[in-house]
């Protein structure tokens, strides 16, 4: 083979390699970050807290799987010695917070025996070292005040019905983008509904018409959800593909609005799924759709 031809082949190979690396650079960066999180722990922030220019806290704050009641902020805890805690609690107006070397706006609130620092998507509870009761009470407060995905509108109507479900799991999430279980990675707050069907039972004291709105994440664009029961009409609102974290489960949002006729007694609405996941590992549940909200309201006469 001539030298010129060899040079040309090498040049083509180098150009192809360059194009490949350029097209996949984002994946390389992401995989490097994921690898670092697995090897060195979850992603973390460098937190510095000062009182009148004096350092009180220099802390590496890792991500947290605990979210606040609204599901918008990760909740973490930091224990300080009595003197440092007293300095923070007694000077909340003079505190300055720095994250990864940059000053950030935040809110500092003294709540009983804890000081809460809130910014962006984080809530840091500062307590005295070893004060497990305060930590337990704070966790219970967030969990007990977390709204369920079910909501009812019109107080008179809501008092006349009782709602129960079958084939729908407990409320879970939200989950971090780096959640180790890829089936949960990046999921919002919600509940899995199981195949082949699940049901919503409404015990009513009155005869009336109502609308149920169900927001869900489907397994695929062609997955069908058929509705059976006292249905007067229904429609599915258009949806777009959900952008999930790298390696996460690809799901497809959809909202169904169902007009129903309620009669005194139990009224069952059945959701029948055209497909559901197989039993995976230790998770022996045939997940079909991930329900993020169910809303019910009467139709004004």
C-alpha positions in Angstrom: 0.0 0.0 0.0 1.3 3.4 -0.9 2.4 5.9 1.8 -0.2 8.4 0.6 -3.1 5.9 0.8 -2.0 4.9 4.3 -1.9 8.5 5.4 -5.4 9.1 4.0 -6.8 6.0 5.8 -5.3 7.1 9.1 -6.7 10.6 8.6 -10.2 9.3 7.9 -10.0 7.1 11.1 -8.9 10.1 13.2 -11.7 12.3 11.8 -14.2 9.5 12.5 -12.9 9.2 16.1 -13.1 12.9 16.6 -16.7 13.1 15.3 -17.7 10.1 17.5 -16.2 11.7 20.6 -17.8 15.0 19.9 -21.3 13.4 19.4 -20.9 11.5 22.6 -19.2 14.1 24.8 -22.3 14.8 26.9 -22.7 11.1 27.6 -19.0 10.8 28.6 -19.4 13.7 31.0 -22.5 12.3 32.5 -21.1 8.8 32.9 -18.0 10.2 34.6 -20.2 12.1 37.0 -22.3 9.0 37.7 -19.1 6.9 38.2 -17.7 9.5 40.6 -21.0 9.5 42.6 -20.9 5.7 42.8 -17.3 5.5 43.9 -17.0 8.6 46.0 -20.6 8.9 47.3 -23.5 10.9 46.2 -23.1 14.4 44.6 -22.4 17.0 47.2 -22.2 20.8 47.8 -19.5 22.7 49.6 -21.4 24.7 52.2 -19.9 27.5 54.1 -21.7 29.5 56.8 -20.4 32.7 58.3 -21.5 34.9 61.2 -20.0 38.4 60.9 -17.3 37.1 58.5 -16.3 34.3 60.9 -16.6 30.7 59.7 -19.1 28.7 61.7 -19.7 25.8 59.2 -17.5 24.3 56.5 -19.4 21.2 55.4 -19.6 18.8 52.5 -23.4 18.5 52.0 -24.4 15.3 50.2 -27.7 14.9 48.3 -30.6 13.5 50.3 -33.4 11.1 49.6 -35.7 12.9 52.0 -37.8 15.7 50.5 -39.8 18.4 52.3 -43.6 18.2 52.4 -44.0 20.1 49.1 -41.6 17.7 47.4 -39.4 20.6 46.1 -36.4 20.7 48.5 -34.1 18.0 49.6 -33.9 17.9 53.4 -30.6 17.3 55.3 -29.5 17.6 58.9 -26.2 18.9 60.4 -25.3 18.5 64.1 -23.1 21.2 65.7 -21.5 21.4 69.1 -23.4 23.6 71.7 -21.2 26.7 71.2 -21.4 26.7 67.4 -25.2 26.0 67.5 -25.7 28.9 69.9 -23.7 31.2 67.6 -25.9 30.2 64.6 -29.2 30.3 66.5 -28.4 33.7 68.1 -27.4 35.4 64.9 -29.7 34.3 62.1 -29.9 37.9 60.8 -26.1 38.1 60.4 -25.6 34.7 58.6 -24.0 34.5 55.2 -24.3 31.3 53.1 -21.9 30.3 50.4 -22.4 27.2 48.1 -19.5 26.0 46.1 -17.7 29.3 46.6 -20.5 31.6 45.7 -22.8 33.5 48.0 -26.5 32.5 47.6 -29.8 34.1 48.8 -31.4 32.0 51.5 -33.8 32.1 54.4 -32.9 31.3 58.0 -35.7 30.4 60.4 -35.3 29.2 64.0 -37.8 26.4 64.6 -37.8 25.3 68.2 -34.5 23.5 68.8 -33.4 23.7 65.1 -32.3 26.4 62.7 -33.6 25.9 59.1 -31.6 27.2 56.2 -33.6 27.1 52.9 -32.3 27.9 49.4 -33.1 26.8 45.9 -33.8 23.1 46.2 -32.4 22.4 49.6 -33.4 22.7 53.3 -30.7 22.2 55.9 -31.8 21.6 59.5 -29.0 22.6 61.9 -29.4 21.0 65.3 -27.3 20.3 68.4 -25.1 17.2 67.9 -26.9 14.0 69.1 -30.4 15.6 69.3 -32.1 12.7 67.6 -35.6 13.7 68.9 -35.5 17.0 66.9 -34.4 15.1 63.8 -37.2 12.5 64.2 -39.8 15.2 64.8 -38.6 17.1 61.7 -38.8 14.0 59.5 -42.3 13.2 60.8 -43.4 16.7 60.2 -42.3 16.6 56.5 -43.9 13.2 56.0 -47.2 13.9 57.8 -47.7 17.2 55.8 -46.9 15.7 52.4 -50.0 16.1 50.2 -51.4 12.9 48.7 -52.0 12.7 45.0 -55.8 12.6 45.6 -57.7 15.9 45.9 -61.4 16.7 46.0 -63.1 20.0 45.1 -66.3 21.5 46.5 -66.6 21.0 50.3 -70.3 19.9 50.3 -69.7 17.4 47.6 -66.5 16.1 49.2 -68.3 15.4 52.5 -70.8 13.2 50.6 -68.2 10.8 49.2 -65.5 8.4 50.4 -62.8 7.2 48.0 -60.7 4.1 48.2 -58.5 2.3 45.7 -57.5 -1.2 44.8 -54.4 -2.2 42.8 -52.7 1.1 43.5 -49.5 1.2 45.6 -48.5 3.6 48.4 -47.3 7.1 47.7 -43.6 7.3 47.0 -41.1 9.8 45.7 -39.9 12.2 44.5 -36.7 10.5 43.6 -33.3 12.0 42.8 -31.8 11.9 39.3 -29.0 9.7 40.6 -31.3 7.2 42.4 -29.5 3.8 42.2 -32.8 2.0 41.3 -33.1 3.1 37.6 -36.9 2.3 37.7 -37.3 5.2 40.2 -34.7 7.6 38.9 -36.1 11.1 38.6 -39.7 10.1 39.3 -42.0 12.7 40.9 -44.3 12.0 43.8 -46.9 9.5 42.9 -48.1 5.8 43.1 -47.7 2.8 40.8 -50.9 1.3 39.6 -50.6 -2.4 38.9 -51.7 -4.5 36.0 -53.8 -6.0 34.6 -56.2 -3.5 36.2 -56.8 -1.3 39.2 -59.9 0.4 40.5 -61.2 3.6 42.2 -64.2 3.1 44.4 -66.4 6.1 45.3 -69.0 5.6 48.0 -71.6 8.3 47.5 -74.5 9.5 49.7 -76.1 11.3 46.7 -76.9 11.0 43.0 -74.8 13.4 41.0 -72.5 13.8 38.1 -68.8 14.4 38.5 -65.5 14.6 36.6 -62.4 12.7 37.6 -59.0 13.9 36.3 -56.2 11.3 36.4 -52.6 12.4 35.6 -50.3 9.5 34.9 -47.0 8.4 33.3 -47.4 5.5 30.9 -44.9 2.9 29.9 -45.2 3.6 26.2 -47.0 5.9 23.8 -49.1 3.0 22.5 -50.2 1.8 26.0 -54.0 1.9 26.2 -56.0 2.5 29.4 -59.6 1.5 29.1 -62.1 2.8 31.6 -65.1 0.8 32.8 -67.8 1.9 35.2 -70.6 4.5 35.3 -68.8 6.5 32.6 -70.7 9.2 30.7 -67.8 10.3 28.6 -64.0 10.6 28.6 -61.1 12.2 26.8 -57.3 12.0 26.8 -55.4 15.2 26.7 -52.3 15.3 24.4 -49.0 14.8 26.0 -45.3 14.9 25.3 -42.5 12.5 26.1 -41.1 13.0 29.6 -37.4 13.9 29.7 -35.9 11.4 32.2 -32.4 11.3 33.7 -29.8 9.2 31.9 -30.5 5.5 32.5 -33.9 6.3 34.0 -37.2 4.6 32.9 -38.7 6.4 29.9 -42.3 7.2 30.6 -45.0 9.1 28.7 -47.4 11.6 30.4 -51.1 11.5 29.8 -54.1 13.0 31.5 -57.6 11.4 31.3 -60.7 13.3 32.2 -63.7 11.1 32.9 -67.3 12.2 33.3 -69.1 9.8 35.7 -72.6 9.3 37.1 -72.6 8.7 40.8 -75.4 6.9 42.5 -75.9 6.3 46.3 -73.7 3.4 47.3 -70.4 2.2 45.9 -69.5 3.3 42.4 -66.4 1.5 40.9 -64.3 2.9 38.2 -61.9 0.3 36.7 -58.7 1.1 34.9 -57.7 -1.7 32.5 -54.2 -1.6 31.1 -53.1 -3.0 27.7 -49.6 -3.7 29.1 -47.5 -3.7 32.3 -44.0 -4.4 33.3 -42.8 -7.9 34.1 -41.7 -8.9 37.6 -38.2 -7.5 37.9 -35.7 -8.6 40.6 -37.1 -8.2 44.1 -39.8 -5.8 42.9 -42.6 -8.4 42.5 -45.2 -5.9 41.3 -46.6 -5.6 37.8 -46.3 -1.8 37.4 -48.6 -0.5 34.7 -48.8 3.3 35.1 -47.4 5.8 37.6 -50.2 8.0 38.9 -49.2 11.5 39.9 -52.6 12.9 40.8 -56.3 12.1 40.9 -58.8 15.0 41.2 -62.6 14.8 41.5 -65.1 17.5 41.3 -68.9 17.8 40.9 -70.5 19.1 37.7 -72.5 22.2 38.5 -76.1 21.7 37.7 
